[in-house]
Amino acid sequence: MPRGTSPKTSIEGKLFATVILAVTLGTGIPFGLLHLGAQPILAWSAGLLLALVLAYVLLRPLTHNLNRALQSLEGGLLNFRDGDFSISLALNRKDQLGQLADLYNEVGEILRRERAHIHQRELLLDTVIQSSPLALLLIDQREHIIYANTSARHLLHNGKPLQGHLLQQILTLCPPELARAIEQKQDGLTSYLDDDGSHTLHISNSTFVLNAQKHRLILLREMTKELTRAEVQVWKKVIRLISHELNNSLAPISSMAHSGKMLSEKIDSPQLAGVFDVIADRCRHLTEFTQGYARFAKLPPPSCEEVHWSSLVTHLQALHPVTLKGKLPLRPGYFDPVQMEQALLNLLKNAGESGSAEEDITLQIEADAHGQLLTVSDGGSGMNDKVLQQALLPFYSTKPQGVGLGLALCREIADAHGGQIRLHNRREGGLQVSLWLPWPDSGER
């Protein structure tokens, strides 16, 4: 029935008509009995009794249907209270109860649609949160974890569920630096070192009241790549500035040294000519030195193509001794061959300078559906934790004559390919450096 329309018959009208009918019949009987000569008291008593019986008989169906309708409404409202909106009322009535049943069904349909809409939004929100790289933890006032997304599970519990665990129990499994930062409930950056290398996280804390209880929301954002990228850009800017200033000075110095040597030859002064030779030689050395840094600062975008692994290994073995470990993948590689060969040569050179025997320097190449993994291992002295944290930074080197560009250039090449580089100390001794490169999208092949 449309909202706002009046029912054809009302409950009051039905009750009034039934009572009038019963009274009419009940009062008609005494007059008939009096006409037949009955005593007045007997006639009116019989009429009253008959009126009561008629009222009961006539009202019984009406009250029975009314009770059934009220029971149906009561059951429906109890379902509403319990959060069940799936039941509709089938009351085929033309009175106020029928109109109320129609309104009940209309409200139930609206609530069903709203619930389905909210459920879909909850699924969408949960999907977004679960796929977010931002690690999210929700803690109640008793320090129990009541919600954690996929990133948080992988970061703190090796991918295992976190719900129901005490926060303190989980923190004992984390690196000490990360555990202390979470316990202190302070926003900011924290760094730590694990088997995958150095990491920098930004921690954000917020508190709010939910269901009359205090809750804490912890957000952990991986900042390593962003900070590394910004750091490298700063280093490149510094390198370009220094290279520019040095080249501006080296060019006239080299020219003046050449002119001075020519003058010393005219006046026949071998000692002075030797001085100018030393100056010219140091200028050439410094020029080559700055050009090496300039190549790092101006690394061009990779020009990727299919590369046969056997060809790459053959070129590397001709330039540096290395033992191939395992079989080569059947699928060809896909990267910039010049840049990748340079990166691997830097790793092999570092392996050779680590004190490792030549037979312990190995190269292993693997491939799966996600990417390509090139691993260089050696049997040298490895790196301590401090060196591992700084090894990929430009200008950082533990070698007396090192310039600190080899591993930094490897990281830059890996980043340019959309991959990453990882350094690990081997249990049996030595260092293992892995370059992981993703396969290109189908549209790029």
C-alpha positions in Angstrom: 0.0 0.0 0.0 1.5 3.4 -0.9 2.7 5.5 2.0 0.3 8.1 3.2 -2.9 6.4 2.0 -5.6 5.4 4.4 -6.7 1.8 4.7 -10.1 0.8 3.3 -11.3 -0.5 6.7 -10.0 0.4 10.2 -9.7 -1.9 13.2 -11.8 0.5 15.2 -14.6 0.3 12.5 -14.5 -3.5 12.6 -14.8 -3.5 16.4 -17.6 -0.9 16.4 -19.6 -2.8 13.8 -19.2 -6.1 15.6 -20.3 -4.6 18.9 -23.3 -2.8 17.3 -24.4 -6.1 15.6 -24.1 -8.0 18.9 -26.0 -5.3 20.9 -28.7 -5.1 18.1 -29.3 -8.8 18.2 -29.0 -9.0 22.0 -31.7 -6.3 22.4 -34.0 -7.7 19.7 -34.4 -11.0 21.6 -36.0 -9.5 24.8 -38.6 -7.7 22.7 -39.5 -10.9 20.9 -39.7 -12.8 24.2 -41.9 -10.1 25.8 -44.2 -10.3 22.8 -44.5 -14.0 23.4 -45.5 -13.4 27.0 -42.2 -14.1 28.8 -41.4 -12.3 32.0 -39.3 -9.1 31.6 -36.4 -10.2 33.8 -36.1 -13.5 32.0 -36.4 -11.9 28.6 -33.7 -9.3 29.3 -31.4 -11.8 31.0 -31.7 -14.1 28.0 -31.0 -11.1 25.7 -27.9 -10.1 27.6 -26.5 -13.6 27.7 -27.2 -14.0 24.0 -25.6 -10.6 23.3 -22.4 -11.7 25.1 -22.3 -15.0 23.3 -22.8 -13.2 19.9 -20.1 -10.6 20.8 -17.6 -13.4 21.6 -18.4 -15.4 18.5 -18.2 -12.3 16.3 -15.1 -10.8 17.9 -13.1 -14.1 18.1 -12.1 -14.2 14.4 -11.2 -10.5 14.5 -9.1 -10.8 17.6 -7.4 -14.0 16.4 -6.3 -12.4 13.2 -5.2 -9.3 15.1 -3.1 -11.5 17.5 -1.5 -13.3 14.6 -0.6 -10.0 12.9 0.8 -8.6 16.1 2.9 -11.7 16.7 4.2 -11.5 13.2 5.2 -7.9 13.7 6.8 -8.8 17.0 8.8 -11.6 15.5 9.9 -9.3 12.7 11.0 -6.6 15.1 12.9 -9.1 17.1 14.7 -10.1 13.9 15.6 -6.5 13.4 17.0 -6.2 16.9 19.2 -9.3 16.1 20.4 -7.8 12.9 18.4 -10.1 10.6 16.7 -8.1 7.8 16.0 -11.1 5.5 12.4 -11.8 6.7 9.3 -10.1 5.2 5.8 -10.1 6.5 3.0 -11.7 4.3 -0.1 -10.0 5.8 -2.8 -9.6 3.3 -4.9 -7.1 5.2 -6.6 -3.8 4.3 -6.4 -2.2 7.7 -3.8 -0.3 9.7 -1.9 -3.6 10.5 -1.7 -4.3 6.7 -0.3 -0.8 6.2 2.2 -1.3 9.1 3.3 -4.6 7.6 3.9 -2.9 4.2 6.0 -0.2 6.0 7.9 -3.0 7.8 8.7 -4.8 4.5 9.8 -1.5 2.9 12.1 -0.7 5.9 13.5 -4.2 5.8 14.3 -3.9 2.1 16.0 -0.6 2.6 18.0 -2.1 5.5 19.0 -5.1 3.4 20.2 -2.9 0.6 22.1 -0.7 3.1 23.7 -3.8 4.7 24.8 -5.2 1.3 26.2 -1.8 0.4 28.1 -1.5 3.7 29.3 -5.1 3.4 30.7 -4.3 -0.1 32.4 -1.2 1.1 33.9 -3.1 4.0 35.2 -5.7 1.6 36.7 -3.0 -0.6 38.2 -1.2 2.4 39.7 -4.5 3.7 41.1 -5.4 0.3 42.7 -2.0 0.0 44.2 -2.2 3.5 45.4 -5.7 3.1 47.1 -4.9 -0.2 48.6 -1.7 1.1 52.4 -1.6 1.6 51.7 0.4 4.8 51.9 -2.0 7.8 48.9 -1.4 10.1 48.3 -2.6 13.6 45.2 -2.0 15.8 45.8 -2.5 19.5 43.1 -2.5 22.3 43.6 -1.1 25.8 44.9 -4.5 27.0 47.7 -4.5 24.4 46.1 -7.3 22.3 46.4 -7.1 18.6 42.8 -7.0 17.2 43.6 -6.2 13.5 46.7 -6.5 11.3 47.0 -6.3 7.5 49.3 -8.4 5.3 52.2 -6.0 5.4 52.2 -6.0 9.2 52.1 -9.8 9.3 55.1 -10.1 7.0 57.0 -7.4 8.8 56.5 -8.6 12.3 55.5 -12.2 12.2 56.8 -13.8 9.0 53.4 -13.7 7.4 51.6 -15.5 10.3 48.4 -14.2 11.8 48.7 -11.5 14.5 45.2 -11.2 15.8 44.8 -12.2 19.4 48.5 -12.0 20.3 49.9 -9.6 22.9 51.9 -6.9 21.4 54.8 -7.6 23.7 55.0 -11.2 22.6 55.3 -10.1 18.9 57.9 -7.4 19.7 60.3 -10.0 21.2 60.5 -11.5 17.6 61.4 -8.1 16.0 64.8 -6.4 15.7 65.5 -4.6 19.0 65.6 -1.1 17.4 62.1 -1.6 15.9 60.7 -3.1 19.1 62.0 -0.1 21.1 60.6 2.4 18.7 57.1 0.7 18.9 57.2 0.5 22.7 58.1 4.2 23.0 54.9 5.2 21.2 56.7 8.1 19.5 56.3 9.1 15.9 59.5 9.3 13.8 62.1 7.3 11.8 63.9 4.2 13.0 66.5 2.1 11.3 67.6 -1.5 11.8 69.6 -4.3 10.1 68.4 -7.8 9.3 69.2 -10.5 6.9 67.7 -8.5 4.0 69.9 -5.5 4.7 69.4 -2.1 6.2 65.8 -0.8 6.7 64.4 2.6 7.6 60.8 2.8 8.8 58.5 5.7 9.7 56.3 4.9 12.7 53.1 6.8 13.4 50.9 6.3 16.5 47.3 7.5 17.1 44.8 6.8 19.8 41.0 6.8 19.7 38.0 5.5 21.6 36.0 2.6 20.1 33.1 1.0 21.9 34.0 2.9 25.1 37.5 1.4 25.0 40.8 3.1 24.2 42.5 1.8 21.1 45.9 2.5 19.5 46.6 2.5 15.8 50.2 1.9 14.7 51.3 2.6 11.1 54.7 1.4 9.8 55.9 2.8 6.5 58.9 1.5 4.7 61.0 4.5 3.8 64.3 2.8 2.8 63.8 3.2 -1.0 62.5 6.8 -0.7 65.4 7.8 1.5 67.9 5.9 -0.5 66.6 7.6 -3.7 66.8 11.0 -2.2 70.2 10.3 -0.8 71.6 9.2 -4.1 70.1 12.3 -5.8 72.0 14.5 -3.3 75.2 12.6 -3.9 74.8 12.9 -7.6 74.2 16.7 -7.3 77.4 17.0 -5.1 79.4 14.9 -7.6 78.3 17.0 -10.6 79.1 20.2 -8.7 82.6 19.0 -7.7 83.3 17.5 -11.2 82.3 20.8 -12.8 84.6 22.9 -10.5 87.5 20.5 -10.9 87.2 20.3 -14.7 87.2 24.1 -14.8 90.4 24.2 -12.9 92.2 21.2 -14.4 91.8 22.3 -18.0 93.9 25.5 -17.5 96.4 23.8 -15.2 97.0 21.0 -17.8 97.4 23.7 -20.5 99.9 25.7 -18.4 101.9 22.5 -17.5 102.2 21.7 -21.2 103.3 25.3 -22.0 105.8 25.2 -19.1 107.3 22.0 -20.3 107.8 23.5 -23.8 109.5 26.5 -22.2 111.7 24.3 -20.0 112.8 22.4 -23.1 113.9 25.6 -24.8 116.0 26.7 -21.8 117.3 23.1 -21.5 116.2 22.5 -17.9 115.5 18.8 -17.4 114.5 19.2 -13.7 111.9 21.9 -14.6 110.6 19.7 -17.4 110.2 16.8 -14.9 108.2 19.0 -12.6 105.8 19.9 -15.4 105.5 16.2 -16.4 104.5 15.4 -12.8 101.9 18.2 -12.9 100.5 17.0 -16.2 100.4 13.4 -15.0 98.5 14.3 -11.8 96.1 16.4 -13.9 95.3 13.4 -16.1 94.9 11.1 -13.1 92.5 13.6 -11.5 90.6 14.0 -14.7 90.1 10.3 -15.0 89.1 10.2 -11.3 86.4 12.9 -11.8 85.2 11.2 -15.0 84.5 8.0 -13.0 82.3 9.9 -10.6 80.6 11.7 -13.5 79.6 8.4 -15.1 77.9 7.5 -11.8 76.1 10.8 -11.6 75.0 10.6 -15.2 74.0 7.0 -15.5 71.7 6.8 -18.6 68.4 4.9 -18.5 68.9 1.2 -19.2 68.4 0.1 -22.8 66.9 -3.4 -22.2 67.0 -6.3 -24.6 67.0 -10.1 -24.6 70.4 -11.4 -23.5 71.6 -15.0 -23.7 73.0 -16.1 -20.4 75.9 -18.1 -22.0 77.1 -15.0 -23.8 77.0 -12.9 -20.7 78.9 -15.5 -18.7 81.5 -15.9 -21.4 82.2 -12.2 -21.5 82.5 -12.1 -17.7 84.9 -15.1 -17.5 87.1 -13.4 -20.1 87.4 -10.3 -17.9 87.6 -11.9 -14.4 87.9 -15.4 -13.1 84.5 -16.8 -11.9 83.0 -20.2 -11.5 79.4 -20.7 -12.8 77.2 -22.4 -10.1 74.2 -24.4 -11.3 72.6 -24.5 -14.7 71.7 -21.4 -16.7 67.9 -20.7 -17.1 66.3 -21.6 -20.4 64.6 -18.3 -20.7 66.9 -15.5 -21.9 67.6 -12.5 -19.6 66.1 -9.1 -20.2 68.2 -6.1 -19.2 70.8 -3.6 -20.4 73.8 -5.9 -21.2 76.4 -3.1 -20.9 75.1 -1.9 -17.5 74.6 -5.4 -16.1 78.1 -6.5 -17.2 79.5 -3.4 -15.5 77.6 -4.2 -12.3 78.7 -7.9 -12.3 82.3 -6.9 -13.0 82.3 -4.6 -10.0 80.9 -7.4 -7.8 83.5 -9.9 -9.1 86.3 -7.3 -8.5 85.2 -6.8 -5.0 85.0 -10.5 -4.5 88.6 -10.9 -5.8 89.8 -8.1 -3.4 88.1 -9.7 -0.4 90.8 -12.2 0.2 88.8 -15.0 -1.4 90.4 -17.8 -3.4 89.5 -17.6 -7.1 87.8 -21.0 -7.0 85.5 -19.7 -4.3 84.2 -16.8 -6.4 81.0 -18.1 -8.0 78.1 -16.7 -10.1 74.7 -18.3 -10.0 71.8 -17.2 -12.3 68.2 -18.2 -11.6 64.9 -17.2 -13.1 61.3 -17.7 -12.2 57.9 -16.3 -13.2 58.6 -13.0 -11.3 62.2 -12.1 -12.2 65.9 -12.9 -12.6 68.3 -13.4 -9.8 72.1 -13.1 -10.2 74.2 -14.0 -7.2 77.9 -13.5 -6.7 79.5 -15.3 -3.8 83.0 -15.3 -2.4 84.9 -17.0 0.4 86.5 -13.8 1.8 86.2 -12.1 5.2 82.7 -10.8 4.7 81.4 -7.5 6.2 80.5 -6.5 9.7 77.1 -4.9 10.5 78.4 -1.4 10.3 80.0 -1.9 6.9 76.8 -3.6 5.6 74.8 -0.6 6.6 77.1 1.8 4.7 78.3 -0.4 1.9 75.9 0.9 -0.8 76.5 4.6 -0.1 78.7 6.6 -2.6 82.2 7.5 -1.4 82.1 4.8 1.3 84.9 2.3 1.1 87.0 0.2 3.4 89.9 -0.1 0.9 92.8 2.3 1.2 92.7 3.1 -2.5 88.9 2.7 -3.0 86.7 5.4 -4.2 83.4 4.0 -2.9 81.5 3.8 -6.2 81.5 0.0 -7.1 78.5 -1.1 -5.0 76.8 2.3 -5.2 76.9 1.9 -9.0 75.5 -1.6 -8.7 72.6 -0.4 -6.6 71.9 2.4 -9.1 71.9 0.0 -12.0 69.5 -2.4 -10.1 67.2 0.5 -9.2 67.2 1.7 -12.8 66.0 -1.8 -13.9 63.2 -1.7 -11.2 65.1 -4.3 -9.1 67.1 -4.4 -6.0 70.5 -5.5 -4.6 71.0 -7.4 -1.3 74.2 -8.2 0.7 74.5 -11.1 3.0 77.3 -12.7 5.0 77.5 -16.4 4.2 77.4 -18.8 7.1 80.3 -20.7 5.7 82.3 -17.4 5.4 82.4 -14.7 2.8 79.9 -12.4 1.2 76.9 -13.0 -1.1 75.6 -10.2 -3.2 72.3 -10.7 -5.1 70.9 -8.7 -8.0 67.2 -9.2 -8.6 65.6 -7.8 -11.7 61.9 -8.1 -12.6 60.6 -9.3 -15.9 59.2 -6.5 -18.1 55.5 -6.1 -18.6 54.1 -7.9 -21.6 53.7 -4.6 -23.4 57.4 -3.9 -23.2 58.7 -7.1 -24.7 
